[in-house]
């Protein structure tokens, strides 16, 4: 268990490292150094990590990270723990911290380098038993006004809003870093934002967004919840902007988004949401995050939820809530067993990979059901046709906007409207040979080699890694990707004619921007992948959790992908992030005011 805020982190780091050095006695047999201060660096995720190591003749006295540019949200735990572990164990045989392995390895390499300069016996340092981490002295009981389970977009929005409304807050996050699926996301945020959409001549309305969301989910979504989501999305953007988040002026259509109303943050992927909300938590008193703390059970007292039981590396922790608990644990896309149990609409999903982070395992649904919460639509699982064939992730996708991209099968032919619903596109893909498609775009999508896709990767890097292909003619591209050149050229020619007509293609496509006619041309392979779980805990428009008896469960709120009933059978691309922020804020506000 680790407290997140770096002010404590820094003080804690200094104290723990100093204490460990003082307590470490007597010197370990075999270690011998030339006493002094040594510095070394190694390249981490974002750049060099430089350390300063102080040794005397027989022991490592201190390890200090003096310079780094790693992302604080991801790397803090590694930067805190590894120096402590090195001193406690007088070893460099220290495990990398999950979720921050690149940082961990670089840090260990830099420390090893410094100790080698000091004349340390490398073999001995690398083979001494792995250091245990300082876990003693952690409290087993805490009490705050609001406990939030899950440190993704919904949980952090809920925590910040609850704190702004006067509550003390603890966020429990089971992973060693914040962010969940939110930080991995493409960052596309659907909103009827007149000022930005008008800049690009796009007509839109709240009614259109509501209708598309409802119809897009086969009218299975709850219209009241949909209306809350759509009507509050613009306010959510303003709130995030007030907290310091920046959005680009461009507006685009996400695959399966059905309309050009997606804002793109300035920061890559979903990092802007997490960095912005994390920065608030870091700066304010009375709100904190406990990483590597897994909530296991909701505590009931007289029918009311009054706290959470959790496990940490140090043991059990109980966090009691004066006001309420908010469940924001995300979906279950990474839980194959749970997917298989509820799946009725797809062929077996057992061997289908996922876009989700490994912590998306449905814990919140299980905990809420155990105390009588109602669940809705668990069988509604969304697949995308755009997974990386090797990993299932969305990285490597080269479609930057639906209106500039086509999909072709292994025969070089289009087979679906690329602007269709996600389930429609995925089902169509499953009928193609090997369930495989090529995304095809031209220079309009990537004017330069360092233009980035929606996942912050440059097209040059994707081509260099063999994850995308580039050619100066359509014929050459067809040969590179091993599809029939005649079919491929005919497909693109017919598509370009449809772009000119703004319609009339064989698949009913309506979203057109540019022809695919300017070299270089690009293609990238894609396959079906599990992406989103639409079902989950039943809530009302106040984000209160509804029980199987139809009554609300006092003291319990839920927000984000852990909830069900909003997106029906099919979530529109770009609708999940507004869902997390809008309902996260509602849950946070109502939890802060839910005094017993
Ligand atoms: P998460 O962000 O997943 O956060 C849940 C957190 O709870 C996690 O950190 C998890 O570790 C933690 N947790 C789970 N169980 C426990 C437990 N027992 N104890 C403590 N903590 C726990 N949507 C869009 O609208 N636009 C996009 O561009 C977009 N792109 C996407 C791209 C990818 C690759 C993925 C995977 C999804 C994308 N989505 C997108 C969907 C969207 O990102 C998610 O639906 C949304 O971020 C979910 O937010 P959340 O806060 O509900 O859950």
Boltz pocket constraint, residues with backbone or C-beta under 6 A from the ligand:
constraints:
  - pocket:
      binder: B
      contacts: [[A, 149], [A, 150], [A, 151], [A, 152], [A, 153], [A, 154], [A, 155], [A, 172], [A, 173], [A, 174], [A, 175], [A, 177], [A, 178], [A, 179], [A, 180], [A, 181], [A, 182], [A, 183], [A, 184], [A, 185], [A, 186], [A, 187], [A, 188], [A, 189], [A, 190], [A, 254], [A, 293], [A, 294], [A, 295], [A, 296], [A, 328], [A, 329], [A, 330], [A, 331], [A, 355], [A, 356], [A, 357], [A, 359], [A, 360], [A, 361], [A, 363], [A, 364], [A, 394], [A, 531], [A, 532], [A, 559], [A, 560], [A, 561], [A, 562], [A, 572], [A, 573], [A, 574], [A, 575], [A, 576], [A, 577], [A, 578], [A, 580]]
      max_distance: 6.0
